[in-house]
Amino acid sequence: MTVDTWLLAAAGTHLDGAVAAARTLGGRVTVVAVGPRTLAEAAAAAAPDEVRWVETPDGEPAEAWAAAVGAEVGAAAPRVVLSPTDPASRALLAAAAVPLGAALVSRVLALRAEDDALVVDRVSLGGAVVETLAVSGPLAAVLDDSDDAAPAAPPAPVTAWTPAAAPAAVQVKREPAPGAAAGVRDAARVVSVGRGLRSKDDLAVVEPLLAALGAELGCSMPVADDLGWVPKERYVGRSGQHIAPRLYLALGISGMPQHMEGVRDAKVVAAVNSDPAAPIFRTADYGVVGDLYEVVPALVRALGAPPA
Ligand SMILES: Cc1cc2nc3c(=O)[nH]c(=O)nc-3n(C[C@H](O)[C@H](O)[C@H](O)COP(=O)(O)OP(=O)(O)OC[C@H]3O[C@@H](n4cnc5c(N)ncnc54)[C@H](O)[C@@H]3O)c2cc1C
């Protein structure tokens, strides 16, 4: 069985992996790119069969088009519709799942056609389990990000596309988010903590270093998302803040690619980690193998500031 697939994208990241996943089903791959021209070009570079580009005027959120795009996809009735993980793409996917009557499955790692069923591997139980689902009807799947290499095939043609229904009327006004995230985004120096920190109270160990360096506090995703020790607006990485400080100092952070993606544009990356084999030492410009509870007070002393 070959299966035609539509991919709904409102952001240009990880489309190579998403198109590669669609290709495993053997049918035609159509991307609907809702956003600026650069998004349509990123989609085309992932080498689907065609890109339908819904242009959004400056600042108009892709979600304004969710119902209109969903209705068109419903009318085309593909067996499979996919999205990457960003929130706006997922909103488009959900809007298409309704008219399709599709099973809506998130955190999908891989999919394949077996006999008449679509077989889906997806992450479950907070990452502890990989579940395999067999879906006999239409499927709408949110694909987990993957780092697939860019395709060798030439870019797909891009066609400007206007769904029959108008977009929802949405007015946008932008202000900095609460939690002073702008501080992390714009700071010349950022000191981030990871799961090497043992408790929220131990942020007190880091505070004198922030003061001595005039740095903003950042963190890895689990410290904000799972533990709630630092406001979510301050976590750095693929799904968090992308920052470009002159100095990024990572304390007790392993340096997984999803984290390091957020500091790709930092001028200098330094790391303190007790594990000499921690991945962060492969990319950091400077590294200290040591216990952050010893190294941080030593740095504060060296900078001539009072310890905690
Ligand atoms: C789709 C997706 C998106 C993601 N997006 C992001 C993202 O945007 N940002 C992000 O950060 N993560 C993201 N992640 C999670 C990422 O993969 C890692 O799980 C996360 O970055 C790990 O956080 P950590 O380094 O704090 O924790 P760990 O990986 O647990 O590392 C803790 C480190 O601390 C060290 N350590 C322990 N004790 C000490 C000590 N006393 N002194 C010094 N070092 C010590 C350990 O050796 C270890 O290296 C994402 C994951 C997925 C699947």
The ligand as a MOL file (V3000), in Angstrom:
LIG
                    3D

  0  0  0     0  0            999 V3000
M  V30 BEGIN CTAB
M  V30 COUNTS 53 58 0 0 0
M  V30 BEGIN ATOM
M  V30 1 C 11.9040 17.4690 21.2380 0
M  V30 2 C 12.8250 17.8300 22.3720 0
M  V30 3 C 13.1120 19.1660 22.5840 0
M  V30 4 C 13.9760 19.5220 23.6230 0
M  V30 5 N 14.2590 20.8390 23.8030 0
M  V30 6 C 15.1280 21.1830 24.7770 0
M  V30 7 C 15.4760 22.5460 24.9700 0
M  V30 8 O 15.0120 23.4550 24.2870 0
M  V30 9 N 16.3540 22.8430 25.9680 0
M  V30 10 C 16.9030 21.8860 26.7800 0
M  V30 11 O 17.6930 22.2300 27.6570 0
M  V30 12 N 16.5750 20.5900 26.6140 0
M  V30 13 C 15.6970 20.2200 25.6550 0
M  V30 14 N 15.3640 18.9170 25.5100 0
M  V30 15 C 15.8540 17.9590 26.5330 0
M  V30 16 C 17.3000 17.5580 26.2780 0
M  V30 17 O 17.3380 16.4750 25.3770 0
M  V30 18 C 17.9730 17.1120 27.5890 0
M  V30 19 O 17.2020 16.0770 28.1790 0
M  V30 20 C 18.1350 18.2370 28.6040 0
M  V30 21 O 18.7730 19.3510 28.0050 0
M  V30 22 C 19.0000 17.7280 29.7560 0
M  V30 23 O 19.0560 18.6940 30.7600 0
M  V30 24 P 20.2940 18.7590 31.7410 0
M  V30 25 O 21.5630 18.8310 30.9590 0
M  V30 26 O 20.0110 19.8260 32.7320 0
M  V30 27 O 20.1750 17.3700 32.5260 0
M  V30 28 P 21.0390 16.0530 32.4290 0
M  V30 29 O 21.1040 15.5540 31.0520 0
M  V30 30 O 20.4800 15.1520 33.4840 0
M  V30 31 O 22.5060 16.5080 32.8400 0
M  V30 32 C 22.8880 16.9040 34.1320 0
M  V30 33 C 24.3950 17.0830 34.0770 0
M  V30 34 O 24.8390 17.5990 35.3170 0
M  V30 35 C 26.0900 17.0010 35.6240 0
M  V30 36 N 26.2520 17.1070 37.0670 0
M  V30 37 C 25.6130 16.4100 38.0490 0
M  V30 38 N 25.9960 16.8520 39.2570 0
M  V30 39 C 26.9020 17.8510 39.0340 0
M  V30 40 C 27.6520 18.6880 39.8970 0
M  V30 41 N 27.5250 18.6380 41.2380 0
M  V30 42 N 28.5000 19.5770 39.3520 0
M  V30 43 C 28.6600 19.6690 37.9900 0
M  V30 44 N 27.9660 18.8880 37.1330 0
M  V30 45 C 27.0820 18.0010 37.6500 0
M  V30 46 C 25.9680 15.5750 35.1030 0
M  V30 47 O 27.2560 15.0290 34.8460 0
M  V30 48 C 25.1700 15.7690 33.8230 0
M  V30 49 O 26.0080 15.9320 32.7000 0
M  V30 50 C 14.5270 18.5300 24.4830 0
M  V30 51 C 14.2200 17.1920 24.2520 0
M  V30 52 C 13.3830 16.8460 23.2120 0
M  V30 53 C 13.0840 15.3890 22.9900 0
M  V30 END ATOM
M  V30 BEGIN BOND
M  V30 1 1 1 2
M  V30 2 1 2 3
M  V30 3 2 2 52
M  V30 4 2 3 4
M  V30 5 1 4 5
M  V30 6 1 4 50
M  V30 7 2 5 6
M  V30 8 1 6 7
M  V30 9 1 6 13
M  V30 10 2 7 8
M  V30 11 1 7 9
M  V30 12 1 9 10
M  V30 13 2 10 11
M  V30 14 1 10 12
M  V30 15 2 12 13
M  V30 16 1 13 14
M  V30 17 1 14 15
M  V30 18 1 14 50
M  V30 19 1 15 16
M  V30 20 1 16 17
M  V30 21 1 16 18
M  V30 22 1 18 19
M  V30 23 1 18 20
M  V30 24 1 20 21
M  V30 25 1 20 22
M  V30 26 1 22 23
M  V30 27 1 23 24
M  V30 28 2 24 25
M  V30 29 1 24 26
M  V30 30 1 24 27
M  V30 31 1 27 28
M  V30 32 2 28 29
M  V30 33 1 28 30
M  V30 34 1 28 31
M  V30 35 1 31 32
M  V30 36 1 32 33
M  V30 37 1 33 34
M  V30 38 1 33 48
M  V30 39 1 34 35
M  V30 40 1 35 36
M  V30 41 1 35 46
M  V30 42 1 36 37
M  V30 43 1 36 45
M  V30 44 2 37 38
M  V30 45 1 38 39
M  V30 46 1 39 40
M  V30 47 2 39 45
M  V30 48 1 40 41
M  V30 49 2 40 42
M  V30 50 1 42 43
M  V30 51 2 43 44
M  V30 52 1 44 45
M  V30 53 1 46 47
M  V30 54 1 46 48
M  V30 55 1 48 49
M  V30 56 2 50 51
M  V30 57 1 51 52
M  V30 58 1 52 53
M  V30 END BOND
M  V30 END CTAB
M  END
